[in-house]
């Protein structure tokens, strides 16, 4: 690639002048689309049943001065690369604008009908890791008063086990140790859940993306419309995470919670809209940010 664009958008592919390639703001992506406009014989958008007048205009707004040539209203000029080509029409005919790019986008699995590009799985994974690091640090800071008793319980149990092994006496009661550890770790778990809930909800409603997602150039939106999420949408996206955390405290169904927690993010690998299960609950998708 000979030149790095200023921001995300569709640009002329430096390696192939016949197509456009999407630049995500960091690297050139694998998303491409044909650049040329379809000829009047190839296009079926806005085609009337009969030609009208000596100029050869067709019903539907496509006008061409002679057979096989495009009129000025359908001339596909060079796309400047400032964001996503619109899905408008040829002239007034309602067909795909800018040489049929809108139709090409609508037919791609990774592009929504309005032109938004779905975020790749690896981009979402890295964003989740970054957000997890941030929330873990915040939760640990807030949990300092409860970390001491938990580590004390662990240290006492290990010391008692070592002394029992050296003296040949019975090992300490493990059930009592487990109960003590659960009592010490419960406040820490609750703090972690609350921090995660407030973190996700605040940033999704305020900025449309968490800090991790912002660093990876993605935003969260509803499937059918762009814009920031409502408070209800943001909370819905976290119901599965909260539910699996609660299931983890129950002896018989904890394994089910673990399975769902793995299935939730993995679902986007085969879903046509790259939605995780929590996206389906809230009817949201994660897309690349447009400037």
PyMOL commands that set and color helices and strands:
alter all, ss='L'
color gray80, all
select helices_A, chain A and resi 72-74+97-106+121-142+144-167+174-206+211-215+231-236+239-247+254-269+277-282
alter helices_A, ss='H'
color red, helices_A
select strands_A, chain A and resi 9-12+19-23+28-34+51-52+57-58+218-222+284-288
alter strands_A, ss='S'
color yellow, strands_A
deselect
rebuild
show_as cartoon
